[in-house]
């Protein structure tokens, strides 16, 4: 449902020819790419499970999903408030120290919330807000690093690989968290997530140091702004449009997570969360793998509309519209709905990576984190209120409205072949300049690693050998 028929044919042809597997083999042959990807995912492992643990914990205290959604939203709002600031800090160097400080403070905040007495439930929102400020910056840091380490078609491959493998977190993190909630309670689940967040931060800290990419981001040719003035990235129309799309689209993801928890909790069967959330994420994993096999530049309009349709398709099968004998009957539709998520996320990330100046990519993904956090903070209580008022089906419908609005904005996103004023054009991926400390440099050929020091000056962008094709 996510891809047109001719695109699926192209995907099958690409897989049979070995082109896609060759791209990935060359990609992961670049030094440190695989290590950075794995440890950045480990540092984010707690995120999908956090919504589940927090919702069960706060609902036990207050008996309302609205307040549970407010607490969950406070976590994401905290991250949203500091996304661009942390991005600028990473671009200027010291990303390893930033990761470590955030990991320690965030783990301490999670432990405090887990041990909070139920009669102090009103403190959960400010505590979650402060803790969210120190949520892991691994996503924006590693996404800003990919263009420094890859170029050409391998750059699109790494964004697709990250969006796809990230879905493994949404498969296993809810399973582990819901299992702990079922067998030991939500407080134990919060403590477990705190330990995992700290362990992931330590691993990513060491991976960044081994790769020696903790120095300032290099400035590539054409990336510097005229007169040395650095205008805010949200004033660049193309980027602002993508950030707004991310803000609206995340409501679908956050809202669906909250709806799954509410449905399982109403049936007094928390173990269903493990199955429902994992099947939804598994569909996204498969969808991302298919999207990564397709050639050319993705069409945001098609992917946004497919994600919207995937959620709206679920509404007639949810209570109180329809009371199924078991939620397991909706698993095939959940899988199809999930297939639309990773392709949309990969397309948005890749477009932001192409549009952002080379020395401000972490900042750009920080703005994306801010957009996602703000959208999550707004969507969580709104969807929670719709669940309280209209039931599970209302929650799904509310989540779909955010994606519908994002689909409308996608109509105004220009294709990557059209230049945008004030931002350096980068259609094929620069990999020419390495880290500031000279440990890595962009490969001379796509996906082929090279040794030696980084070039002294900026290098010109390389154009991808594959012309953009819509899909």
N, C-alpha and C positions, 0 to 999 in steps of 0.2 A: 504493500500500500504506500510505501514511502518513495519508491523509485519508479520511473517510467519504464515501460517494457524495453525500449531500445537501450536504456542505461543498464538494465540487468544483463542484456545480451553482451554489452561492452565489458561488463564485470566478469562474466564467464569467460569471454575470450581472453581477457587480461590474465585471469588465473591460469588458464590452460597454457598460455604462452610463457608463463613464468615471470612476466614482467614485474608483477607486484611483489612476489617473493624475492626477486633479485633486488628491488629497491629497498626492501626491509633488511635484507642481508647486508647490503652496503651501508645502510643507515646505522645499524647496530655494530658495524665494524669501526665506526668513528670512535676514538678513545673516549671513555667515560660516559657516553650517551646512555647506555643501558643502566649503569650504576646510578646516574642522576635520576633517570626515570623511575627505577624501582624504589629508591629511597624517598623520592618526592611523594610517591604513592603511599609509602609506609607512613610518612609524616601526616598524611591526610586520612589515614584509615579510620580515625575516630569520627569523622564528620558525618557520614550517613547514619551511623548508629546513635549519634548524639540526639537527634530529633526523637528517636524512639525512647531512649532512656529518660530524657527530660519530660516528654509528654506523659509517660506513665508515672513518673515521680510527682509532678505537679498536679496531675489529675487526682492522684491519691490524696493529696493535701486538700484540694479545693473542690473537687467534684465537677469541674467545668473545663471544657476544652478551650474556651476563649482565653482564660488566663494561662493555660498551658501553651497555647499558641503565642501569647504575648511574651512569655519567658523564652521560648524557642526563638522568637523573632529578635529578642534583645541580644542574643548571641551573634546573630548575623548582622544586626545593626552595629554592634561594637566593631566588628571587622570592617564594616562599610565606612565607618568614620575615619579610619586610619589607612585605608587601602592605598590611595595615592602617595601619602607621606612615606609609608613603608616601601613603596615602589621607588621613590626618589632616593631613599636611603640605600636600597640595594643597587641602584644604578651608579651611585657614587662610591660603592665599595663597602666591604664589611658585611656581606649578606650572610656569612657563616655565623657571625656573632648575633645578628638579628634573629636568625632561626633559633639559636640556642636560648636567648633571653625569652623569646616568645614561648618556647616549649616549656621552660621551667615555670613561668608565671601562669600560663594557661593550665598546666597540670595542677598547680596549687589552687587555682580558682575552682576547678572541677571537684577536687577533694573537699573543699569548703562547702560547696553546694550539696554534695552528697551527704555530708554530715550535718547539714542544717536541720534543726528541729522543726517539726511540722507546724508548730504554732508561730514560727517566724517566716511563714510562707511569703509574706509581703516583701521580704528582703530578696526574694529570688530574682526579681527583674533587675534591680541595680547591680546585684552580684553577677548576673549573667551578662549584663552590658559591659562591665569592667573586664570580665574574663574574656569576652568576645574580642575586645581590643587586642588581646595577645594571642588570638587564634593563629594557627600556622600560616606563614606567608609562603609556604613551599610552592603553591600553585602559581602565583604571579612571578616568583623568582625563576622557576624552571621554564616557564613559558617565555620569559624574557631572554633566557639563555639559548633556546633552540636556534634562533637565527644566527647566533655567534658560532655555533658548532656545525650547522648544516647549511646547505644551499640547494637551489634548484628543486627538482621533484622530491628530494629527500626532506625538504622543509615541510611540504604538505604532508609527507608520510609521517613525520614525527608528531605533528599536531593530530593527525588521524589516529596514530598509535596511542597517544596519550588520552584522547577522548574515549577511545575504545577500552583500553586497559583500566581507565578510571572507573568504568562500569563494574569491574571486578570488586571494587570497594563497595558498590551498591548491591552486590550479590552477597559478599561474605560479611561485611560489617553489620548489616541488619540481622543476619543469621546469628552471629556471635552475640550481639547485644540482646536480641530477643530471647535467646536461649538463657542468658544470664538473668534477664528480668524474670523469666518463667521459673527458674530453679532457685534463684537467690534474691530476687527483688531488684527494683530500680536503683536503690542506693549502691548495691554491689556492682551493677552495670556502669554507673557513673564512675566509680573507683577504677574499674577495669579500663574504661576509656581514657582516664587520666594517665594511667601507666603506659598505655599504648601511644598516647600523644607524645609523652616525654621520650619514650624509646625511639619513635620515629624521628623526632627532632634531633636526637643525638646521631642517628644514622645518617640523616641528610646533612647535618653539620660536617661529619667526617667525609662524606662523598664530595661536598663542595671543596673541601680543603685538598682532597686527593686530586681533583680535577683542576685545581688552581684557577678557578674562575670567580674568585671572590673580590677581584679588583674592580675598578670603575669600568663601566660599559664603554667600548670603543666608539668613536665618532666616525661614521663612514662618510664617504663623499656625497655631498648633497643633503646630508642630514642636519647640518647646522642651519639655524634660521637666520634670515637676513638681519644684519645689524646686531647680531648677538642677543637679540631679544627672545625670551622663552615664554611664549604665550601658553596658556593653559590648554591641555589637550582636549578638554571638553568644549573649547571654542573652535575646534576643527570640525566642520559640519559632518563629514563622513564618519569620524570616530564618535561624535556625540550621538549620531543616529544608531550606531551599533551598541553603544553603552545603554541607550534607552531600550533597545530591543532586548538586551540581556536582562534589564530590570523587569520588564514585563514578562519575559519568557520564564524566568525563575519561579514565578508564581505557580506555573503548572507543575514544576518539579516538587517544590515545597508543599504545595497544596495536596498533591497526590500522596506524598509521604504521610502527611497528617491524616488524610482520609483513610489510608490503609490501617494506620494505628487505631483510629476511631472505630472502624468497622470491626476489627478483631476484638477491641476492648468491649464493645457493645455485646458481642457474642460470648464474652468472658472466655475467650480462647486466644491468649496472646501468642501462642505458637503459630497462628495463621500469619502473623506479621512476617515471620521468617520465610514462609512460602510465597506470599503475595508480593512482597517487596523484592525478593530474589528473582522471581520469574519476570517481573517488570524490568529489573536491571539486566537480566540475562537477554531479554529482547533487545535492549539498548546495545549490549555487547555485540550481538549478531548484526544489528543494523549498522553499527560503526565499522565492523569488519567489511561489510559489503560496500559501504560508502568509500572506505579506503582503497577498494579495488577499482573504483571508477576513475577514468581519466578526466582531466580538465578541471575547470573551476566550478565549485558547487553553486547552485541557484538557491539563494536564501528564501525566495518566495515559495518554491515548491517544498522545501524542507520545513518551513514554518507552518504552512497549511497542512502538511502531513502530520506534524506534531499536534496541531489543534484538532484535526479529525480523529486522531488516535485517542485523545481524551474524551471528546464528545461521544464517541462510539460506546464508551463505557456507561454513560449516564442511564440509559434505559434498563440496565442490568443491575443497578444498585438499589438498595432499600432507601426510601420507602416506595420507590417506583415498582420494583420487583423484589420479592423476598425469595431468593434462591435457597434450595435445601442446604447448600454448602457453598461458601465463597470459592471453593476450588473449581466450580463450574465456569468461573469467569477467567480462569488462567489463560486459555488461548487468546482471548481478547486483550488481556494484560500484556502478553508477550508481543502481540502485534503493535499495541500502543507504545511499548518500550522501544521497539525497533526504530522509532522516529527521533529519539532523543540525542544519542551520540552523534549522528550525522549533522544535526542542527548545531550542536555545541562545537564540533570540529570546524564547521564552516565559519561560525562567528569568530572563534579564536584565530583561525588562519587569516581571516580578513583583517583583524586587528593587528596581528603580527606583521602583515604586509604594509599596512598604512602608517604605523607608528614610526617615528624617527628612531634610528638605530641606537642612540644613546639614551632613549627614554622608553624602551619597550617594557621594562618592569613597571614603570610608572603607568603606562597605558593599561597593563593588566591589573595594576592596582585600582585604576578607575573602573575596570570591569568588575573587580572584586567588590568595589563600592556599590556599583549598580546591582550586582547580585545580592549583596547584603541588604541594601535598601529595599529591593524587591521582595526578598524573603521576609524582612521585618514587617513590611506592609501586608504581604500575603498571608502570613501565619495567623494573625488574629482575625483577619477578614474571612479566611476559609474556615477557621475554627468557629466563628460566629454563624457562618452558613451551615455548618454541620449541626450546631446546636438548634438552629431554627428550621432547617429543611432536611436534615438527615444526611446520610452518606452521599446520596445522589447530588444533593445541593453542593456539597464540598467539591465533588468532581467537576460539576458545572462551573463553579467559581474558579477552579484552577484552570479550566479550559478557556475562560474569558481572557485571562492574561496572555495566553498564547495566541488567541485570536487578535488581540490588539498588537502583539508583536508581528503577526503576519501582515497586518495593515502597514506597519512601518517598513517592513522588508521590501515593499513595492518601491520605496524611494532610495534604496541602497544601490549605488551605481556599481557596475561591474568593475573588477580590478584593473581592466585595461584602460579605464578612464582616469587620467591624472587628477589629483585634487590639489588645490592651491595651498602653499604653506607647509607641505609635508613632503619629504623625499619619496620619490616613486621607487618601488621595490617589488617588481613583479616576479622576478625569478628567484629571489633569495640571495642576500649577500652572505657570504661566509668568509669574506676576505680578511677581516681583521679579527684577531683573536682576543684573548683576555688581556687585561692591562698588564699583567705580570709576565706575559710572554710565554705561557706554558702551552697554549693551544692556538692554532690558527685555522682559518677556514680552509677546507680541502680544495686543491687545485682542480679536481674533478668531482662532480657530485658524489658524495658518499665515500670518497677515498680519503683516508686520513693521511696527513703529512706531518713530519716532525720538524724540529727546528723552531727558531724564535718567530714571533709574530712580525709582520711587516712593519716598517717604521711609520709609514704613512697610510692613509685610508686607501682602500681599493675600490674600484668601480663595481657596481652591481652586475652580476651575471644574469643573463636571461635564460629562463628555463627552456630546454630544447623541445618541450611539449607545448604547443599552442593551447590557450584556454579553450575548453569545449564546455558548453552548458550542459547541465544535467538536472 
